Amino acid sequence: MDSKAAHDEKDRDKTPVIELVNLCKSYHVGDMNVPILKSIDLKVMPGEFVAIMGPSGSGKSTLMNMIGCLDRPNCGQVLLMGKDVDTLSDPELAKLRGMEIGFVFQNFNLVPRLTTLQNVELPTYANKKIGVDTREKAKELVEMVGLKERMNYKPSEMSGGQQQRIAIARALINDPSLILADEPTGNLDSKTGDEIMKIFSDLHEKGRTIVMITHDPDLTEYADRVIYLKDGIIENN
Ligand SMILES: Nc1ncnc2c1ncn2[C@@H]1O[C@H](COP(=O)(O)OP(=O)(O)OP(=O)(O)O)[C@@H](O)[C@H]1O
């Protein structure tokens, strides 16, 4: 058996973390219906690190919004951990998003008036796992991203790289099945970007499932698989 066949064999019994079936999304612009994503099929298996690349306007963020249940498709299915998200009510969807997906954005999206620790704990105000001491967990995560000495700092007192580390810790607070990162190093210099990618790489080694949008071809070396989006279709599926 070749290695691809062995890999397929190993994955056969696993439920994909993400399964997109014939997904499409269009936007109304004036009188026109503009198709953005056209018939996308995609599976991401547990533990995979997938990079999404493609020219500006090709639909990468739109795709990410569908996967992250921040927006609904016009047709097709989004299954997360085997669940068809279209069958979920808005509160159920919000819970799935809060518990199963950790988001990391280019602009960090931290709350300015909260401290490091409070920012990391923030998602648990809406959704939390029963029996978890969230304060302790937040401390562990802040330590893991190397900011133990800055637990009580505000975002404005931190560098961009430090803020992104906090955003990564925040994304992990509910121990999600999936980390979605949209240009996580886009606002950072290359050395700081490398440090952030090292954290993603460590998370991947520990078995985390990661989907990351990037414009930077150098970052694809961290991924198991690179998907190229062009004109709303996956070119290399
Ligand atoms: N809410 C919206 N209404 C109308 N058009 C939209 C909307 N959101 C995105 N678009 C359009 O959809 C297309 C794809 O946008 P998207 O942000 O997904 O691309 P992208 O590949 O992430 O681009 P970039 O790399 O520049 O961030 C663009 O032409 C954009 O103008």
The ligand as a Gaussian input file, in Angstrom:
#p B3LYP/6-31G(d) Opt

LIG

0 1
 N      -20.873000      41.336000       2.398000
 C      -20.467000      41.417000       1.133000
 N      -21.244000      41.975000       0.192000
 C      -20.868000      42.032000      -1.096000
 N      -19.695000      41.547000      -1.560000
 C      -18.882000      40.989000      -0.677000
 C      -19.208000      40.886000       0.716000
 N      -18.180000      40.262000       1.356000
 C      -17.252000      40.001000       0.416000
 N      -17.665000      40.426000      -0.797000
 C      -16.940000      40.270000      -2.057000
 O      -16.616000      38.916000      -2.183000
 C      -15.355000      38.768000      -2.820000
 C      -14.482000      37.846000      -1.984000
 O      -14.163000      38.504000      -0.766000
 P      -13.250000      37.810000       0.334000
 O      -13.063000      38.813000       1.416000
 O      -13.802000      36.497000       0.680000
 O      -11.897000      37.608000      -0.498000
 P      -10.450000      37.237000       0.035000
 O       -9.934000      36.173000      -0.868000
 O      -10.498000      36.938000       1.483000
 O       -9.676000      38.603000      -0.218000
 P       -8.410000      39.250000       0.522000
 O       -7.265000      38.326000       0.278000
 O       -8.245000      40.551000      -0.163000
 O       -8.776000      39.385000       1.979000
 C      -14.792000      40.165000      -3.000000
 O      -14.998000      40.557000      -4.343000
 C      -15.608000      41.007000      -2.060000
 O      -15.757000      42.315000      -2.548000

